[in-house]
């Protein structure tokens, strides 16, 4: 594929970089929401003492 124009290579490169960044952001935010749910659950259960 060396016949491809350099502009097309740059377009492909930026497209893959943007997809990679969006994929990583999606994974990060999904992980953070699950972590926050777990943290809230642990925090609320810790105050449930029967004296």
PQR file with spaces between the fields and no chain letter, atoms N, CA, C, O and H, PARSE charges and radii, in Angstrom:
ATOM       1  N    UNK     1       0.795   -1.201    0.000 -0.4000 1.5000
ATOM       2  CA   UNK     1       0.000    0.000    0.000 -0.0000 2.0000
ATOM       3  C    UNK     1       0.843    1.275    0.000  0.5500 1.7000
ATOM       4  O    UNK     1       0.361    2.297    0.487 -0.5500 1.4000
ATOM       5  N    UNK     2       2.037    1.274   -0.502 -0.4000 1.5000
ATOM       6  CA   UNK     2       2.806    2.529   -0.529 -0.0000 2.0000
ATOM       7  C    UNK     2       2.257    3.533   -1.526  0.5500 1.7000
ATOM       8  O    UNK     2       2.701    4.681   -1.545 -0.5500 1.4000
ATOM       9  H    UNK     2       2.429    0.443   -0.898  0.4000 1.0000
ATOM      10  N    UNK     3       1.296    3.128   -2.361 -0.4000 1.5000
ATOM      11  CA   UNK     3       0.750    4.054   -3.348 -0.0000 2.0000
ATOM      12  C    UNK     3      -0.194    5.068   -2.709  0.5500 1.7000
ATOM      13  O    UNK     3      -0.560    6.064   -3.334 -0.5500 1.4000
ATOM      14  H    UNK     3       0.935    2.196   -2.346  0.4000 1.0000
ATOM      15  N    UNK     4      -0.588    4.810   -1.458 -0.4000 1.5000
ATOM      16  CA   UNK     4      -1.549    5.710   -0.817 -0.0000 2.0000
ATOM      17  C    UNK     4      -0.923    7.078   -0.581  0.5500 1.7000
ATOM      18  O    UNK     4       0.270    7.192   -0.300 -0.5500 1.4000
ATOM      19  H    UNK     4      -0.291    4.001   -0.951  0.4000 1.0000
ATOM      20  N    UNK     5      -1.738    8.099   -0.699 -0.4000 1.5000
ATOM      21  CA   UNK     5      -1.250    9.467   -0.491 -0.0000 2.0000
ATOM      22  C    UNK     5      -0.921    9.679    0.984  0.5500 1.7000
ATOM      23  O    UNK     5      -1.561    9.082    1.850 -0.5500 1.4000
ATOM      24  H    UNK     5      -2.707    8.007   -0.928  0.4000 1.0000
ATOM      25  N    UNK     6       0.058   10.515    1.277 -0.4000 1.5000
ATOM      26  CA   UNK     6       0.414   10.767    2.678 -0.0000 2.0000
ATOM      27  C    UNK     6      -0.745   11.354    3.483  0.5500 1.7000
ATOM      28  O    UNK     6      -0.849   11.121    4.687 -0.5500 1.4000
ATOM      29  H    UNK     6       0.578   11.000    0.573  0.4000 1.0000
ATOM      30  N    UNK     7      -1.615   12.116    2.818 -0.4000 1.5000
ATOM      31  CA   UNK     7      -2.757   12.700    3.525 -0.0000 2.0000
ATOM      32  C    UNK     7      -3.702   11.596    3.998  0.5500 1.7000
ATOM      33  O    UNK     7      -4.282   11.693    5.079 -0.5500 1.4000
ATOM      34  H    UNK     7      -1.531   12.305    1.840  0.4000 1.0000
ATOM      35  N    UNK     8      -3.853   10.558    3.196 -0.4000 1.5000
ATOM      36  CA   UNK     8      -4.717    9.445    3.574 -0.0000 2.0000
ATOM      37  C    UNK     8      -4.131    8.691    4.768  0.5500 1.7000
ATOM      38  O    UNK     8      -4.869    8.263    5.655 -0.5500 1.4000
ATOM      39  H    UNK     8      -3.382   10.479    2.318  0.4000 1.0000
ATOM      40  N    UNK     9      -2.813    8.529    4.790 -0.4000 1.5000
ATOM      41  CA   UNK     9      -2.174    7.877    5.936 -0.0000 2.0000
ATOM      42  C    UNK     9      -2.405    8.687    7.207  0.5500 1.7000
ATOM      43  O    UNK     9      -2.684    8.128    8.267 -0.5500 1.4000
ATOM      44  H    UNK     9      -2.214    8.877    4.069  0.4000 1.0000
ATOM      45  N    UNK    10      -2.287   10.002    7.090 -0.4000 1.5000
ATOM      46  CA   UNK    10      -2.518   10.848    8.275 -0.0000 2.0000
ATOM      47  C    UNK    10      -3.962   10.753    8.730  0.5500 1.7000
ATOM      48  O    UNK    10      -4.239   10.711    9.929 -0.5500 1.4000
ATOM      49  H    UNK    10      -2.060   10.456    6.229  0.4000 1.0000
ATOM      50  N    UNK    11      -4.877   10.719    7.780 -0.4000 1.5000
ATOM      51  CA   UNK    11      -6.287   10.585    8.142 -0.0000 2.0000
ATOM      52  C    UNK    11      -6.529    9.260    8.864  0.5500 1.7000
ATOM      53  O    UNK    11      -7.211    9.232    9.888 -0.5500 1.4000
ATOM      54  H    UNK    11      -4.652   10.752    6.806  0.4000 1.0000
ATOM      55  N    UNK    12      -5.981    8.170    8.344 -0.4000 1.5000
ATOM      56  CA   UNK    12      -6.141    6.873    9.002 -0.0000 2.0000
ATOM      57  C    UNK    12      -5.515    6.877   10.390  0.5500 1.7000
ATOM      58  O    UNK    12      -6.096    6.361   11.344 -0.5500 1.4000
ATOM      59  H    UNK    12      -5.427    8.193    7.512  0.4000 1.0000
ATOM      60  N    UNK    13      -4.337    7.458   10.493 -0.4000 1.5000
ATOM      61  CA   UNK    13      -3.648    7.512   11.781 -0.0000 2.0000
ATOM      62  C    UNK    13      -4.475    8.279   12.809  0.5500 1.7000
ATOM      63  O    UNK    13      -4.656    7.807   13.932 -0.5500 1.4000
ATOM      64  H    UNK    13      -3.865    7.877    9.717  0.4000 1.0000
ATOM      65  N    UNK    14      -4.981    9.460   12.435 -0.4000 1.5000
ATOM      66  CA   UNK    14      -5.785   10.242   13.376 -0.0000 2.0000
ATOM      67  C    UNK    14      -7.092    9.529   13.712  0.5500 1.7000
ATOM      68  O    UNK    14      -7.561    9.599   14.848 -0.5500 1.4000
ATOM      69  H    UNK    14      -4.834    9.843   11.523  0.4000 1.0000
ATOM      70  N    UNK    15      -7.678    8.846   12.738 -0.4000 1.5000
ATOM      71  CA   UNK    15      -8.905    8.102   13.004 -0.0000 2.0000
ATOM      72  C    UNK    15      -8.661    7.008   14.035  0.5500 1.7000
ATOM      73  O    UNK    15      -9.439    6.863   14.978 -0.5500 1.4000
ATOM      74  H    UNK    15      -7.296    8.789   11.816  0.4000 1.0000
ATOM      75  N    UNK    16      -7.598    6.241   13.869 -0.4000 1.5000
ATOM      76  CA   UNK    16      -7.305    5.177   14.824 -0.0000 2.0000
ATOM      77  C    UNK    16      -6.928    5.729   16.190  0.5500 1.7000
ATOM      78  O    UNK    16      -7.280    5.144   17.214 -0.5500 1.4000
ATOM      79  H    UNK    16      -6.966    6.359   13.103  0.4000 1.0000
ATOM      80  N    UNK    17      -6.222    6.842   16.215 -0.4000 1.5000
ATOM      81  CA   UNK    17      -5.872    7.458   17.501 -0.0000 2.0000
ATOM      82  C    UNK    17      -7.135    7.922   18.226  0.5500 1.7000
ATOM      83  O    UNK    17      -7.274    7.705   19.430 -0.5500 1.4000
ATOM      84  H    UNK    17      -5.936    7.317   15.383  0.4000 1.0000
ATOM      85  N    UNK    18      -8.053    8.559   17.500 -0.4000 1.5000
ATOM      86  CA   UNK    18      -9.299    9.016   18.122 -0.0000 2.0000
ATOM      87  C    UNK    18     -10.139    7.845   18.620  0.5500 1.7000
ATOM      88  O    UNK    18     -10.710    7.910   19.708 -0.5500 1.4000
ATOM      89  H    UNK    18      -7.940    8.736   16.522  0.4000 1.0000
ATOM      90  N    UNK    19     -10.217    6.780   17.833 -0.4000 1.5000
ATOM      91  CA   UNK    19     -10.963    5.601   18.278 -0.0000 2.0000
ATOM      92  C    UNK    19     -10.333    4.988   19.521  0.5500 1.7000
ATOM      93  O    UNK    19     -11.038    4.572   20.440 -0.5500 1.4000
ATOM      94  H    UNK    19      -9.753    6.727   16.949  0.4000 1.0000
ATOM      95  N    UNK    20      -9.019    4.935   19.547 -0.4000 1.5000
ATOM      96  CA   UNK    20      -8.313    4.382   20.702 -0.0000 2.0000
ATOM      97  C    UNK    20      -8.563    5.221   21.957  0.5500 1.7000
ATOM      98  O    UNK    20      -8.790    4.677   23.038 -0.5500 1.4000
ATOM      99  H    UNK    20      -8.446    5.274   18.801  0.4000 1.0000
ATOM     100  N    UNK    21      -8.519    6.540   21.810 -0.4000 1.5000
ATOM     101  CA   UNK    21      -8.753    7.424   22.958 -0.0000 2.0000
ATOM     102  C    UNK    21     -10.193    7.298   23.449  0.5500 1.7000
ATOM     103  O    UNK    21     -10.430    7.247   24.656 -0.5500 1.4000
ATOM     104  H    UNK    21      -8.334    6.982   20.932  0.4000 1.0000
ATOM     105  N    UNK    22     -11.157    7.246   22.530 -0.4000 1.5000
ATOM     106  CA   UNK    22     -12.552    7.115   22.939 -0.0000 2.0000
ATOM     107  C    UNK    22     -12.804    5.772   23.624  0.5500 1.7000
ATOM     108  O    UNK    22     -13.550    5.703   24.601 -0.5500 1.4000
ATOM     109  H    UNK    22     -10.964    7.287   21.549  0.4000 1.0000
ATOM     110  N    UNK    23     -12.190    4.716   23.119 -0.4000 1.5000
ATOM     111  CA   UNK    23     -12.334    3.402   23.736 -0.0000 2.0000
ATOM     112  C    UNK    23     -11.771    3.407   25.155  0.5500 1.7000
ATOM     113  O    UNK    23     -12.388    2.862   26.071 -0.5500 1.4000
ATOM     114  H    UNK    23     -11.584    4.772   22.326  0.4000 1.0000
ATOM     115  N    UNK    24     -10.605    4.017   25.339 -0.4000 1.5000
ATOM     116  CA   UNK    24     -10.008    4.081   26.676 -0.0000 2.0000
ATOM     117  C    UNK    24     -10.842    4.922   27.628  0.5500 1.7000
ATOM     118  O    UNK    24     -10.963    4.585   28.806 -0.5500 1.4000
ATOM     119  H    UNK    24     -10.104    4.459   24.596  0.4000 1.0000
ATOM     120  N    UNK    25     -11.419    6.016   27.134 -0.4000 1.5000
ATOM     121  CA   UNK    25     -12.273    6.832   27.990 -0.0000 2.0000
ATOM     122  C    UNK    25     -13.521    6.059   28.404  0.5500 1.7000
ATOM     123  O    UNK    25     -13.964    6.156   29.549 -0.5500 1.4000
ATOM     124  H    UNK    25     -11.320    6.290   26.177  0.4000 1.0000
ATOM     125  N    UNK    26     -14.088    5.292   27.472 -0.4000 1.5000
ATOM     126  CA   UNK    26     -15.270    4.502   27.787 -0.0000 2.0000
ATOM     127  C    UNK    26     -14.949    3.484   28.881  0.5500 1.7000
ATOM     128  O    UNK    26     -15.710    3.344   29.838 -0.5500 1.4000
ATOM     129  H    UNK    26     -13.729    5.213   26.542  0.4000 1.0000
ATOM     130  N    UNK    27     -13.835    2.779   28.745 -0.4000 1.5000
ATOM     131  CA   UNK    27     -13.443    1.795   29.751 -0.0000 2.0000
ATOM     132  C    UNK    27     -13.197    2.472   31.093  0.5500 1.7000
ATOM     133  O    UNK    27     -13.584    1.942   32.135 -0.5500 1.4000
ATOM     134  H    UNK    27     -13.217    2.894   27.968  0.4000 1.0000
ATOM     135  N    UNK    28     -12.555    3.641   31.074 -0.4000 1.5000
ATOM     136  CA   UNK    28     -12.246    4.356   32.312 -0.0000 2.0000
ATOM     137  C    UNK    28     -13.521    4.759   33.040  0.5500 1.7000
ATOM     138  O    UNK    28     -13.630    4.554   34.248 -0.5500 1.4000
ATOM     139  H    UNK    28     -12.241    4.071   30.227  0.4000 1.0000
ATOM     140  N    UNK    29     -14.494    5.333   32.318 -0.4000 1.5000
ATOM     141  CA   UNK    29     -15.698    5.802   32.984 -0.0000 2.0000
ATOM     142  C    UNK    29     -16.576    4.645   33.446  0.5500 1.7000
ATOM     143  O    UNK    29     -17.227    4.752   34.485 -0.5500 1.4000
ATOM     144  H    UNK    29     -14.405    5.499   31.336  0.4000 1.0000
ATOM     145  N    UNK    30     -16.611    3.545   32.702 -0.4000 1.5000
ATOM     146  CA   UNK    30     -17.372    2.379   33.157 -0.0000 2.0000
ATOM     147  C    UNK    30     -16.753    1.829   34.434  0.5500 1.7000
ATOM     148  O    UNK    30     -17.470    1.466   35.367 -0.5500 1.4000
ATOM     149  H    UNK    30     -16.083    3.458   31.857  0.4000 1.0000
ATOM     150  N    UNK    31     -15.422    1.766   34.479 -0.4000 1.5000
ATOM     151  CA   UNK    31     -14.745    1.270   35.673 -0.0000 2.0000
ATOM     152  C    UNK    31     -14.973    2.202   36.854  0.5500 1.7000
ATOM     153  O    UNK    31     -15.179    1.734   37.974 -0.5500 1.4000
ATOM     154  H    UNK    31     -14.840    2.061   33.721  0.4000 1.0000
ATOM     155  N    UNK    32     -14.941    3.513   36.628 -0.4000 1.5000
ATOM     156  CA   UNK    32     -15.120    4.466   37.725 -0.0000 2.0000
ATOM     157  C    UNK    32     -16.534    4.406   38.290  0.5500 1.7000
ATOM     158  O    UNK    32     -16.706    4.515   39.505 -0.5500 1.4000
ATOM     159  H    UNK    32     -14.773    3.893   35.718  0.4000 1.0000
ATOM     160  N    UNK    33     -17.551    4.234   37.449 -0.4000 1.5000
ATOM     161  CA   UNK    33     -18.917    4.166   37.976 -0.0000 2.0000
ATOM     162  C    UNK    33     -19.095    2.906   38.815  0.5500 1.7000
ATOM     163  O    UNK    33     -19.736    2.951   39.866 -0.5500 1.4000
ATOM     164  H    UNK    33     -17.412    4.145   36.463  0.4000 1.0000
ATOM     165  N    UNK    34     -18.538    1.781   38.367 -0.4000 1.5000
ATOM     166  CA   UNK    34     -18.636    0.560   39.164 -0.0000 2.0000
ATOM     167  C    UNK    34     -17.893    0.711   40.481  0.5500 1.7000
ATOM     168  O    UNK    34     -18.350    0.222   41.514 -0.5500 1.4000
ATOM     169  H    UNK    34     -18.018    1.745   37.514  0.4000 1.0000
ATOM     170  N    UNK    35     -16.759    1.380   40.451 -0.4000 1.5000
ATOM     171  CA   UNK    35     -15.980    1.586   41.665 -0.0000 2.0000
ATOM     172  C    UNK    35     -16.747    2.481   42.638  0.5500 1.7000
ATOM     173  O    UNK    35     -16.743    2.230   43.843 -0.5500 1.4000
ATOM     174  H    UNK    35     -16.388    1.777   39.612  0.4000 1.0000
ATOM     175  N    UNK    36     -17.405    3.522   42.124 -0.4000 1.5000
ATOM     176  CA   UNK    36     -18.156    4.423   42.997 -0.0000 2.0000
ATOM     177  C    UNK    36     -19.364    3.714   43.612  0.5500 1.7000
ATOM     178  O    UNK    36     -19.684    3.938   44.779 -0.5500 1.4000
ATOM     179  H    UNK    36     -17.409    3.726   41.145  0.4000 1.0000
ATOM     180  N    UNK    37     -20.031    2.865   42.839 -0.4000 1.5000
ATOM     181  CA   UNK    37     -21.158    2.113   43.392 -0.0000 2.0000
ATOM     182  C    UNK    37     -20.692    1.211   44.527  0.5500 1.7000
ATOM     183  O    UNK    37     -21.350    1.120   45.564 -0.5500 1.4000
ATOM     184  H    UNK    37     -19.770    2.683   41.891  0.4000 1.0000
ATOM     185  N    UNK    38     -19.564    0.549   44.331 -0.4000 1.5000
ATOM     186  CA   UNK    38     -19.026   -0.328   45.364 -0.0000 2.0000
ATOM     187  C    UNK    38     -18.626    0.481   46.585  0.5500 1.7000
ATOM     188  O    UNK    38     -18.872    0.059   47.715 -0.5500 1.4000
ATOM     189  H    UNK    38     -19.030    0.623   43.489  0.4000 1.0000
ATOM     190  N    UNK    39     -18.014    1.636   46.373 -0.4000 1.5000
ATOM     191  CA   UNK    39     -17.580    2.477   47.488 -0.0000 2.0000
ATOM     192  C    UNK    39     -18.778    2.975   48.283  0.5500 1.7000
ATOM     193  O    UNK    39     -18.751    2.957   49.513 -0.5500 1.4000
ATOM     194  H    UNK    39     -17.815    1.979   45.455  0.4000 1.0000
ATOM     195  N    UNK    40     -19.836    3.422   47.594 -0.4000 1.5000
ATOM     196  CA   UNK    40     -21.024    3.903   48.294 -0.0000 2.0000
ATOM     197  C    UNK    40     -21.671    2.775   49.090  0.5500 1.7000
ATOM     198  O    UNK    40     -22.128    2.985   50.214 -0.5500 1.4000
ATOM     199  H    UNK    40     -19.857    3.437   46.594  0.4000 1.0000
ATOM     200  N    UNK    41     -21.709    1.591   48.512 -0.4000 1.5000
ATOM     201  CA   UNK    41     -22.307    0.449   49.198 -0.0000 2.0000
ATOM     202  C    UNK    41     -21.532    0.132   50.473  0.5500 1.7000
ATOM     203  O    UNK    41     -22.130   -0.108   51.522 -0.5500 1.4000
ATOM     204  H    UNK    41     -21.339    1.420   47.600  0.4000 1.0000
ATOM     205  N    UNK    42     -20.214    0.132   50.388 -0.4000 1.5000
ATOM     206  CA   UNK    42     -19.394   -0.143   51.565 -0.0000 2.0000
ATOM     207  C    UNK    42     -19.532    0.977   52.596  0.5500 1.7000
ATOM     208  O    UNK    42     -19.574    0.717   53.799 -0.5500 1.4000
ATOM     209  H    UNK    42     -19.727    0.327   49.536  0.4000 1.0000
ATOM     210  N    UNK    43     -19.602    2.208   52.127 -0.4000 1.5000
ATOM     211  CA   UNK    43     -19.689    3.341   53.045 -0.0000 2.0000
ATOM     212  C    UNK    43     -21.008    3.326   53.800  0.5500 1.7000
ATOM     213  O    UNK    43     -21.026    3.571   55.007 -0.5500 1.4000
ATOM     214  H    UNK    43     -19.568    2.418   51.150  0.4000 1.0000
ATOM     215  N    UNK    44     -22.101    3.047   53.124 -0.4000 1.5000
ATOM     216  CA   UNK    44     -23.396    3.036   53.793 -0.0000 2.0000
ATOM     217  C    UNK    44     -23.537    1.830   54.712  0.5500 1.7000
ATOM     218  O    UNK    44     -24.180    1.930   55.757 -0.5500 1.4000
ATOM     219  H    UNK    44     -22.086    2.849   52.144  0.4000 1.0000
ATOM     220  N    UNK    45     -22.964    0.720   54.354 -0.4000 1.5000
ATOM     221  CA   UNK    45     -23.069   -0.456   55.209 -0.0000 2.0000
ATOM     222  C    UNK    45     -22.228   -0.315   56.467  0.5500 1.7000
ATOM     223  O    UNK    45     -22.516   -0.961   57.474 -0.5500 1.4000
ATOM     224  H    UNK    45     -22.442    0.640   53.504  0.4000 1.0000
ATOM     225  N    UNK    46     -21.219    0.498   56.427 -0.4000 1.5000
ATOM     226  CA   UNK    46     -20.363    0.632   57.582 -0.0000 2.0000
ATOM     227  C    UNK    46     -21.081    1.402   58.693  0.5500 1.7000
ATOM     228  O    UNK    46     -20.729    1.239   59.861 -0.5500 1.4000
ATOM     229  H    UNK    46     -20.985    1.023   55.609  0.4000 1.0000
ATOM     230  N    UNK    47     -22.067    2.229   58.372 -0.4000 1.5000
ATOM     231  CA   UNK    47     -22.789    2.993   59.385 -0.0000 2.0000
ATOM     232  C    UNK    47     -23.972    2.207   59.967  0.5500 1.7000
ATOM     233  O    UNK    47     -24.735    2.751   60.765 -0.5500 1.4000
ATOM     234  H    UNK    47     -22.353    2.362   57.423  0.4000 1.0000
ATOM     235  N    UNK    48     -24.127    0.991   59.595 -0.4000 1.5000
ATOM     236  CA   UNK    48     -25.292    0.206   59.991 -0.0000 2.0000
ATOM     237  C    UNK    48     -25.027   -0.605   61.262  0.5500 1.7000
ATOM     238  O    UNK    48     -25.295   -1.806   61.297 -0.5500 1.4000
ATOM     239  H    UNK    48     -23.507    0.548   58.947  0.4000 1.0000
ATOM     240  N    UNK    49     -24.514    0.028   62.280 -0.4000 1.5000
ATOM     241  CA   UNK    49     -24.181   -0.722   63.494 -0.0000 2.0000
ATOM     242  C    UNK    49     -25.419   -0.882   64.369  0.5500 1.7000
ATOM     243  O    UNK    49     -26.266    0.008   64.446 -0.5500 1.4000
ATOM     244  H    UNK    49     -24.296    1.004   62.252  0.4000 1.0000
ATOM     245  N    UNK    50     -25.503   -2.027   65.022 -0.4000 1.5000
ATOM     246  CA   UNK    50     -26.567   -2.259   66.008 -0.0000 2.0000
ATOM     247  C    UNK    50     -25.895   -2.196   67.383  0.5500 1.7000
ATOM     248  O    UNK    50     -25.175   -3.117   67.769 -0.5500 1.4000
ATOM     249  H    UNK    50     -24.814   -2.749   64.960  0.4000 1.0000
ATOM     250  N    UNK    51     -26.128   -1.128   68.104 -0.4000 1.5000
ATOM     251  CA   UNK    51     -25.420   -0.963   69.380 -0.0000 2.0000
ATOM     252  C    UNK    51     -26.149   -1.705   70.459  0.5500 1.7000
ATOM     253  O    UNK    51     -25.719   -1.695   71.613 -0.5500 1.4000
ATOM     254  H    UNK    51     -26.712   -0.380   67.790  0.4000 1.0000
